[in-house]
Amino acid sequence: MVSVSDVATLKTSLNEYLDDFADCIKTIPSQRHLNTYVSGQIGPLERKTVEGIALEAREAPRTLQEFLGMHRWDEDALAARVRQRVRDKHSDVSGVGIADETGCPKSGGGTVGVQSQYCGRTGKIDNCVVTVGLGYVQSGFYCLLDTDLFLPEHTWATDKELREKAGVPDSVQYRPKWVIACELVERSIAAGVKMGWVTADELYGRCAGFRNRIASTGLKYVVEVPTSLFGWTVCPKVESAGTATETGRTLMSPRVSPGEQEARRVDDMWTSVGLTRTLYRVKDTTKGPQVWEVCSTRFYARENDLPGPEQLLIIAKNVVTGEVKYFLSSAVDETPLGTILYVAFTRWYIEKTFKE
């Protein structure tokens, strides 16, 4: 329960918080505008428009609009300060980084990155800007740790006239969403933010490049994967095979040895004989506890027709709805399955963060 005295100190606490970012803002009026904007975002207004926030604070709407759209501040320093605060006040080696994306609907075609693409906010193909974000969860604390803009490959990455008109530097090129997500993780680690895990939905989990790059940082991952992912529960033997070229040379390349078991889809694994199923109470919701029937097995995902590194495949079935989820994890040591499930199901925090 929040007391009246608690409420009375909120404004002072907010001012102290924003003072920590003052050196990232060049002028005192802009520092005041930052305070106005942030106060409006966490205030009681139902629609957090710039005009509404300005009018509630008795500021001229155009002034606040110019602050957001025209005034110069050090955006990189602001983002770095957020990572620094999380590092110093909240991070722990048990922390979980959550990679995900969100869309912001836009009208027109002038905003950098805008295109007709899937928009998570509207749940459909829409004219929008997409950003990839990295959430962070640790012992009940959660935040948006970092974000970066996604540039669609076939418009903003290649249309020179469009890029020049919007002022997109030549150094900013197309990067797949999974690459952006990896860069966000690496940037946070370089800033000293402690974490032990990374999780993501199947958009990222399906990508071997994402899984392998996260593993190379030394972090463990638990990622959801699509039902169409293929692999083996027993690593097949691999041999070198020669292929004749038009020049008469023979190129040697690896392949799965003839006679080895074929790769199977992960949704074929639920009926595998010998997999022990255990009930786990994953989390409590307003509708009651979520209980999942879970089994796991060693798994080697197919990567370029070859077995990838050893992973753990986790199959979880909701006992009430019958929904089945498939996860891959690099935690092939003695990590308890309950811990892996906790990490897998922290993804709801990033959805909550984007909504807030």
Rosetta blueprint (number, residue, H / E / L):
1 M L
2 V L
3 S L
4 V H
5 S H
6 D H
7 V H
8 A H
9 T H
10 L H
11 K H
12 T H
13 S H
14 L H
15 N H
16 E H
17 Y H
18 L H
19 D H
20 D L
21 F L
22 A H
23 D H
24 C H
25 I E
26 K L
27 T L
28 I H
29 P H
30 S H
31 Q H
32 R H
33 H H
34 L H
35 N H
36 T H
37 Y H
38 V H
39 S H
40 G H
41 Q H
42 I L
43 G L
44 P L
45 L L
46 E L
47 R L
48 K L
49 T L
50 V H
51 E H
52 G H
53 I H
54 A H
55 L H
56 E H
57 A L
58 R L
59 E L
60 A L
61 P H
62 R H
63 T H
64 L H
65 Q H
66 E H
67 F H
68 L H
69 G H
70 M L
71 H L
72 R L
73 W E
74 D L
75 E H
76 D H
77 A H
78 L H
79 A H
80 A H
81 R H
82 V H
83 R H
84 Q H
85 R H
86 V H
87 R H
88 D H
89 K H
90 H L
91 S L
92 D L
93 V L
94 S L
95 G L
96 V E
97 G E
98 I E
99 A E
100 D E
101 E E
102 T E
103 G E
104 C E
105 P E
106 K L
107 S L
108 G L
109 G L
110 G L
111 T L
112 V L
113 G L
114 V L
115 Q E
116 S E
117 Q E
118 Y E
119 C E
120 G L
121 R L
122 T L
123 G L
124 K E
125 I E
126 D E
127 N E
128 C E
129 V E
130 V E
131 T E
132 V E
133 G E
134 L E
135 G E
136 Y E
137 V E
138 Q E
139 S L
140 G L
141 F E
142 Y E
143 C E
144 L E
145 L E
146 D E
147 T E
148 D E
149 L E
150 F L
151 L L
152 P L
153 E L
154 H L
155 T L
156 W L
157 A L
158 T L
159 D L
160 K H
161 E H
162 L H
163 R H
164 E H
165 K H
166 A H
167 G L
168 V L
169 P L
170 D L
171 S L
172 V L
173 Q L
174 Y L
175 R L
176 P L
177 K H
178 W H
179 V H
180 I H
181 A H
182 C H
183 E H
184 L H
185 V H
186 E H
187 R H
188 S H
189 I H
190 A H
191 A L
192 G L
193 V L
194 K L
195 M L
196 G L
197 W E
198 V E
199 T E
200 A E
201 D L
202 E H
203 L H
204 Y H
205 G H
206 R L
207 C L
208 A H
209 G H
210 F H
211 R H
212 N H
213 R H
214 I H
215 A H
216 S H
217 T L
218 G L
219 L L
220 K E
221 Y E
222 V E
223 V E
224 E E
225 V L
226 P L
227 T L
228 S L
229 L L
230 F E
231 G E
232 W E
233 T L
234 V L
235 C L
236 P L
237 K L
238 V E
239 E E
240 S E
241 A E
242 G E
243 T E
244 A E
245 T L
246 E L
247 T L
248 G L
249 R L
250 T E
251 L E
252 M E
253 S E
254 P E
255 R E
256 V E
257 S L
258 P L
259 G L
260 E L
261 Q L
262 E L
263 A L
264 R E
265 R E
266 V H
267 D H
268 D H
269 M L
270 W L
271 T L
272 S L
273 V L
274 G L
275 L L
276 T L
277 R L
278 T E
279 L E
280 Y E
281 R E
282 V E
283 K E
284 D E
285 T E
286 T L
287 K L
288 G E
289 P E
290 Q E
291 V E
292 W E
293 E E
294 V E
295 C E
296 S E
297 T E
298 R E
299 F E
300 Y E
301 A E
302 R E
303 E E
304 N L
305 D L
306 L E
307 P E
308 G E
309 P E
310 E E
311 Q E
312 L E
313 L E
314 I E
315 I E
316 A E
317 K E
318 N E
319 V L
320 V L
321 T L
322 G L
323 E L
324 V E
325 K E
326 Y E
327 F E
328 L E
329 S E
330 S L
331 A L
332 V L
333 D L
334 E L
335 T L
336 P L
337 L H
338 G H
339 T H
340 I H
341 L H
342 Y H
343 V H
344 A H
345 F H
346 T H
347 R H
348 W H
349 Y H
350 I H
351 E H
352 K H
353 T H
354 F H
355 K H
356 E L
